Amino acid sequence: MSGNIELLSATLAAAKAEDRAALIAYLPAGFPSVDGGIEAVKAVVAGGADVVEVGLPHSDPVLDGPVIQTADDIALRGGVKIADVMRTVREAYEATGVPILVMTYWNPIDRYGIERFTAELADAGGAGCILPDLPVQESSVWREHADKHGLATVFVVAPSSMDERLATITAAGSGFVYAASLMGVTGTRESVGEQAQDLVRRTRATTGLPVCVGLGVSNAQQAAEVAAFADGVIVGSAFVKRMLDAPDEESGLAAVRSLAGELAEGVRKR
């Protein structure tokens, strides 16, 4: 079975045709449980998310701030495995029909086996992977397998990336480019800042791929601000915090669905 990179591209193009940014939600697999994580994906899509990133919990998540680290720790203590991540992708995709990507650090894939990982992700209906710590110059074997299985390879660019480096990264990527709005780890911020707008402008000068902005967006106003200059708005910590703060799972699902609705409205007010 081929992966869903074409669905991802079509979804982002459809949002652009509606003159808006896409809403991309991030949630870790296995949090608050495997079943609960699957229901959380369904909830954010019901609220209005266009695309979902499913996080593969990692014991040393270098890009992730304390909120996502806490959720990852809960998932890992619950015994989450790569098989559970694949199950989350499969059941979420079958239930929603939206593109589902996996966001993961490189070490788990390397240990699992690139061919095995890409084949299983494609078979589950996945659209691709976001790989924040895989250097582009060391990505050729991954990209070969991802291309073979119809999976997007999404690389992360940062405000510190020089123009020449941006061109190298975007030439190797597919699906979209993940623009980190600021230097640092994930988490909600008071403002997303001008750095993000400049990074999107510089990145667009190197590629025709959609450029989606993450790190820091937590409310409808910020989503609207980012949607004014980006092709997609990526929100993670704000969703995870709603789940963590909820008194029970049902309340948490209602909270993330409600937040997705607010953010979906925000990206339409660009």
N, C-alpha and C positions, 0 to 999 in steps of 0.2 A: 504494500500500500504506500502511496506517495503522501508526503506531508502537505500541509495547507499553506505554503508560502503564497500561493496565488489568492487564497481567501484573504490573507493579511493585506496584500497589496490592493485588492478590490475594496476592502473595508476602509482603508485609509483614503483611497481615491473617492469613494462614495461620500465620506465626510467632507472632503475638499470640494466636491461638486455641490454640496449643500452650503458651501461658504462658511464652514466651521472647522474647528479642530476636533480630532478624535479624542475620546476619553479612554485612557489606558489605566486599568486598575491592577495593582500588585497585591497578592496575598500569598503567604507561605503555605505550602502543602503540610498537612498534618497538624494544623493549628485551627481551632483548639483540639481537634482530633482529625483523623483522616476524613471521616464522614462529615464532620463539622466544617472542614476546609472546603470540601466539595460544595456543601450547601452555601458557604460564604461566596464562592465564585458565582453560583446561580443568583444569589441575592444582589451582587453588584451589577450583574448583567440585567437583571430585572429592573434595577434602578436607573440604568442607562449607560453602563460601560460598553464601549464598542469592542475593546480588545482586553484580554486579561493576561497578566504575567503571573505564573505560578512559581513561587520561590522554592528552590531545593535547599532545605535547611542545612546550615553549615556551622561547624563548631567555632570557626574563626572568620566571621563575615566582615572582611576589611572595609567594604563600602557601606555597610549598614550600621545605623545608629542604635541607641539603646532600646527603642521600641521594637524594632524588628529582631534585634538580638534576643530580647525577652521571648518573643513568639517562637523564634527558632529553637531556643532552649526548651521550651514546652514541647515542641514537636519532637525534638531529639530524645528527650526523656520519655516521651510516649512511644519511642521505638520506630519512628518513621524511617522508611527505606526508599530507595530509588523506585522500587516496584509500586510503592504508595503514591509517589509523584506521578508515575505513568498512569496509575489508576485515576488520580485526580484529573489529569489532562483528558483522559478518555471520557470519563463520566461527565465532566464539565462541558466538553465539546459536544457530546451527544445530546446533552440537555439543553444547550443554549445555541449551538451553531455558530458561535463567534470564534475568531482566531484565539487560540491559547498558546502562549509561548512559555518556555521554562527559563527562568533566570537562575543561573548557577555559576559558582566558581569552578575553576578548571579541574582541580584535584579529584572531585568525585567522578567526573567523566573519564579522566585519565585512568583511574583505578578500575572503573566499570568496563571500559573498553569503548573506543569511539564508534566502531561499527555497530556494536550491540546497542549502544545508547541511541544513536541516530535511527537505527532500524525500529527500535521499540517506540521511540517518540513519534515517528512517522505513522507507525501502525496504530498508535493511540489517537491519531488525528491532530497531533501538534503542528503548529505553524513555524516553529523555529526556536532558537535559543538566544538569550542575551548573555554575553560572556564578558563580564567586566574586568577580569584579570588575565585574559588570554592575549598575549602580545600578538599583534597582527603578523609580524615577521615569523612567528612560530605557529601560525594557524592553518597552513596549507593543507595538512592532512585532515583536520577537522572540516574545512570548507569543502574538500573533495567529497567526503562522506555526506555532509549536509546537502550539498547540491544533488548528489545522487538520489537522496531520499526526499527531495522537495521541501527542504527546511531552510528558513532564513537564518542568517548569521548576523546578529545585531551587535555592533561594537559601541563602546562608550567613548565619547569625546568630552573634554573638560575645558574650562576657560584657559587653562595653562597650555593647551595644545597649540603649537605653532601652525601656521597655514600649510606648510609643506607636510607636516605630520597629519593634519586633518585630511589632506588629499590622499595620503597613503592609506589611512584608516577607511575613509569612505569608499575608496576604489575596491577594497577587499570585502566590504560589508554588503548585506542585502536585506530587504524588508523595510527597514528604516534605520536611522541613526539615532542613538540615545544620547542626547546632549545633557550632561550634568550641569545644572544651573549655577553651581558654585563649587569651590574647592571644599572638600570635607565629606562627611558621611550623611546617610539619609536621615530625614527627620523633618518635622514641620518647622517653618520659619515665619517670621513676621512679614518678610517681603522676599520676593524671588530675585529682584534686582536686575540692573542693566547688563550685568555680565552675561546673563542668559541670552538677551536679545542680540548682543554683539556676537556671541558664540554661534547662534543660529544663522546670523547673516554671513559669518565667515565660512560656516559649514556648507551652507547652500551654494556658495561660490565654487565649491569643489564637486558637487554631486546633484543628481536629479532625484535622489532618494528623499522621502519625507524625513523631516527632522522633528523629533519629539523630545520635549523637555521634561526632566524629572528632577527630584530632590528639592523638597521644600513646599510644594503646593498642598494646602490643607483645607481651603474653603472656596466657595463659588467666586468670590471677588478675585482671588489669586488665579483661579482657573481661567477667568475671563481675561485677565491681564496677559497671561502666557499665551492663551488662544489667539490673541491679537497678532502674534508674530511667529507662532510655532504651528506645525502640522498636527501635533498631538500633545496632550497634557497627561503626564504620568503621575499617578498618586499612589503611594504605598503606605507610609507610616500613619497617615491620618485614618486609613481604613483599619489598620492593625490596632491602633490605639482605641478606636471605637469598640473593637472586639474585646480588647484587654479590659477596658473600663466597664463593660456590661456586667450586670449581676448574674446573668445566665446566658446560655447559648442562644436561646430564642430572641432575647433582647438584643444581643450582639448582631444577629442576622438582620433584625429590623433596623438597627442603627446604621449598618453599612449600606443597606438598601437605600435608606433615607439620604445618607451622605452622597451616594452615587447619583441620586436624583438631583441634589443641589449642584453637584459638580457638572452634571450633564447640562443643566440649565446654564451654568456659568460658561461652558465652552461655546454655547450658542449665542452668547452676548458679546462676542469678540468686538 
